[in-house]
Amino acid sequence: MSINFKVTPKFNPTKPEDPPRYYARVVTAGKRLTTDQFCEQIADISTVSTIDVKAVLNAFRHVIPIRMREGWRLNIVDLFDIYPSVSGSGSDTAEDFNVGEHVDRIKVNVTVKKQLHDAVRNAELEKATWLEPKEEEAEGEKKASAGK
């Protein structure tokens, strides 16, 4: 198995006259694993049924939001952590800090663990040649970038 990528041109919007630079971009075209497929794959390599796997995943959907609202950091099978964080502005003193004034939003962060990082980092890359941009597409992207 490999990760497919395509080469895409990117134009500098501040210098539209410059030629594009080309970058790799991951292509997931047609590669979407449904929940049912995911459950079947897990069931195939374990002692539980597809229905059991689906029941556990449904429980995740219920428990994760509850624990997140309680401020927990959740380690999901040593693949990643999910945890809440906040962003906003500071106050001059701790006494002046007001949640309504200084917290703009509550976010969900995901930190990928080493095992998953290593698995992806060591994957093979394969150029998806059937998705190469045509010259007219590259020119259209240049014009669109210049108009922004």
GIFEN-V381280 format. One record per pair of residues at least 24 apart in sequence whose ideal C-beta (glycine too) atoms are under 7 Angstrom apart, sorted by the first residue. I is the first residue (numbers start at 1). J is the second residue. If there is no record, write none. Layout:
# GIFEN-V381280
I;J
I;J
This chain:
# GIFEN-V381280
2;123
2;124
2;125
2;126
3;123
3;125
4;126
4;128
5;125
5;127
5;128
6;128
6;131
6;132
7;132
8;133
9;133
9;138
9;141
11;141
11;142
11;145
13;145
13;146
13;148
16;142
16;145
16;146
20;138
20;142
27;128
27;131
68;108
78;113
78;115
79;113
79;115
79;116
80;110
80;111
80;112
80;113
80;116
81;111
82;108
82;110
83;109
84;108
85;109
